[in-house]
Amino acid sequence: MRLCIVLALVLVLASSAFALERKAYQMKEDFGTEPLYDGTLHYYYYIPCPTYGWFWCFTGWTPGEIIGQCFTLGDQGTGGADPLDPAICHTLEQIRILDFAGYGTVYPGKFTIEFDVYCADECCGAAVPVTHLWNSGPVETGFAWNYIPVDPFVCLTPCYNGDVSFVVTATHTGTDGIYPAWGLDNISTSIETGCVLHDYGCLPAVYPRMACGTVGPMVHGGYIGTYPFEYWPPQAFLDGADTTPDGTQFGAIELAWRVYIGCAGPTATEPSSWGNIKSMYR
């Protein structure tokens, strides 16, 4: 039975993103001024080649469709930041996303999206019972990096169970959901152009990543379907150049989303300190 479940997840992963339009873009990380925060977490790879990273943009949504990204505080992210201690870091303050179209600010109401935050399980599925923490209301995104303030700040304590896992979703609520052109990380173009596979901070770019429940490194985000959530965990997006039936060429890709977290006390100072502590109990 377990083998059947794993095979089903692989097939879902391989077929999830082919109906969408996709195009490779280069984008530089936003190293500009950001608001004060205690810590950040993201899973996407930024592979500078030499200073701009390759991303995929996916378009072709319909109103009502939902995508999402799961975050587990205590994970080592791919941005070089210290892991966040889930015992004290319980405040979600801001979300950052990447949009390669940016037409929401040009045509208000046409490409509107709404963000929601829910507690999640270890596979980025809905925790039972479902705990809804926040809704952004209508948001019109512009081109490039968008900072979505979480107002008021969201307390993540209801999601605490040793770790803190929560999912951020984006629902296309405008009259035409084809945009935003969501940015996701890109392994295949980086390889084709001869980039060194590390992200900013020199952490290795491990691939292929797969959906939770399959063998190998896990991808954290994907396509959720429509309300009330057809797919938990989400269907993972495949790298736009992957031509294999099971995603073993380049694997799944992560949404270029980041969360900004506040903590109630001092945070870890060693890059792997909390990860080492957590591994002792597994």
N, C-alpha and C positions, 0 to 999 in steps of 0.2 A: 504494500500500500504506500509506503514511504517513497519507493522508487517511482511510482506513478505520479505522486504529488510533485516530486522534483522534476520529472520529465515534463509535466504540464506547465510548471513555472518556466522552464527553459523555452518551451514553445510560445508561451505568452510573451516572454521577454523578446524573442526573436521577431515577433510580428507586430509589436505594439506601436512602433513609430513610423512604419512604412507609408501610412496614409497621409503623413504630414509633408509639407514642403520643407526642404532643408538646404542650407547653404553655409559654407565655411567663411568665417570672418576673422580678421585680426582685431584685437582690442587690447589696450594697455590697462593694467591694473590702476585703480584709482588711489593714488598715493597723496591725494590732496588733504585738505583739512577736514577732519571728521569730529563729531561731537565726542565729549568725554565718555568713556566706558571702562568697565573693569576687565572685560574679556570678549573675545569673538570666537565664532566657530563656523567653518565651512568645510565642505568635502570636495569641491570641484578643484581640478588641477589648473594652475596658471603656469604654463610652460613658456617662458620668454624666449623668443627666437629672433634677434637677441634681446629686444626690449619689449616687443609686443607678443602677446600670447594668442594661440589659435582657439577659436570657439566655434561651435555649431549654433546656428539659429534655426529654430523650428517654428513654422507658422502653419495655419490651416485649421484653426479651432472653430467650433460652432458655439453659439450662446448656450450656457449651462454646463459646459465641460469644465472639469476640475483637474488641476495638477497639484502636486505637493512634494514637500521635502521634509524628511524626518531629521531631527537633531537629538543626539544623546550627549548630555553634559558629562564630561569625564573622558570622552573620546579625544584622541590626538587628531586634530584637524590637519588640513593640508596647507595652511597658510603660515606655518612657523610659529603661531602663538602658543603659549602655554596651555595645557589642558585646564578646563574649568572644573573646580571641585563641586560636584553636585550636592554636597551637604550644605553649602552656604551660598551657592550662586543660583538664585531662584527668580531673578527679575529679567523678563524680556523687555528690552527698551527700544529696539529698532530692528528693521529687516532691510537688507539690501538685495536688489535684483538687477538683472541685466536684460535690457530690451533693445533689440537692434532696429526696431521700426520707429517707436516713439510717436505714433499717430494719436495716442490718447489725448495728448495736450492740444493737438491740432483739431481733432474732431471729438469734442467732449460728448459723452453718452454713446458713442458708436463702438468704441473698443474698451469700455469700462471693465474693470476687474474689481473683485473684493477679496481681501485676505481674511483668513480665519486661522485660529490656533486651537488645537485639540491636544489632550494627552494622548500618548501613543504607546504601543507595546514595542518589544525588541525588534520586530520586523517592520516597523513603520506602519503597522496597522492600527486601527482604532482600539484604544484601551476599552475594556468592558468594566463598568458601564461607560458609555461615551461621555467624556467631560469636555464641553465646549468652553473655552476660556476668553475668546475675544473675536470681534468682527471689526474690520477697518471701516466699513461703509464704502461707498463708491470711490475708486482711485483711478486717476488718469495718468498713465506713465508716459515719460518722455524718452528720448533716445539716450542710450548708454546706461551708466549706473544710476539707479534710482534708490533713494533712501526713503523707506516707508516708516514714519514714526509710529510707534505703538503707544497710543494715547487713549486712556491712561496706561501706564506701564502694567504689564501682566505678571501676576504672581504665579510661578510654576510649581509651587509647593504641592498642589493636588496631584501632580504627576510624579512625585518623589516615591521611589520604591527601591532605594539603594542607589540607583541611577535616576536621572531625570530625562525622560524621553518625551518629545512632543513633536507634532507635525504641523507645519505651516502650509496651508492650502491657498490656491488662487483660483477663484471661480470667474469664468467669463460671463459677465452680467450685462454687457452692452448689447446694442441692437445688431452688431456684426462682430462676432468673436474671433475673426481670422487673426487679429493681432491682440496682444504683443507678439513680437518675434522673439520668443524666449531664448536666452543664451544658455548653452550648456557647454561643458568642457569638451575638448577635441584631442583624441589620441592619434587618429589616423593621419590627419594633415600634418601634425607635428612630426610624425615618423617620416612621412613622404618628403618633407622639406629639410630633413636632417637635424632637427632640434634635439638637444640633449634632454632626455625625459626626466626632468625634475621640475617641481613647481618652485615658486618663490619661497625661499627658506631652505632649499636644497633637499627637501624630502622626496624620496623616489616616487615616480608615477607608476603605481602598480596596476597592471591590467592583464587579462580582461577581468573587469568587475561584473558580477552577476546579481540577479535578484536574490533576496533573502530566501533561504531554504535550499539554495543550490551550492555547489562546491566552489570555493574560492572567495576572494574579497567581495564584500557586499556593497551594492549600490543603495543609496538611501532615498532616492526620489523617483518620481515617475508619474504616469497617467492614472488618475483615480476614477475617471468616468464622469458620471453625473450624479447629482443628489438623488437618493441618499447613499452615495458612495458605492459604486458597483464593484470596485476592486480594492480589497485590503489584503495583503499589502499592494501598493500601486504597481501597475505594469511598468517595468523599467524601459527607458528609452535606449535604443542601441545607437552606437556610433554611426553617423550617417554613411560611412564607407564600408561598414561591416556587411559582407555578402554571405556569411555562413548561416545555416539554418538554426544553429543553436547559440549564436553569439560568441563563439570561441575565437574569432579573429581579433577584434578590438574590444568587444564586450559592451557593457552598459556605460552610460555617461551620466554625470551629475548635473543638476540645475546649478547655474552660477548664482546661488543665493547664499547670503551670509546673515547670521544673527548676532546681535550685540547684547551682551548680558551684564547685568549688575549683580554684585555680590554683597553679602551682609558683613563680611569680614575679610581678612587677608587671603589672597589667592596664592596658588603654588608658584614657586620661583624657579624650580627645575622643570625643563620641558617635558619630562616623562614621569615626574614624581607621583602624580595621582594615578597615572596609568600603571605604574609599578605596584602601587598599593592595591589597586583594584585587581590586578592579575593574581595576587596572592590568595584571593578568596574565590578563584574560579578553578 
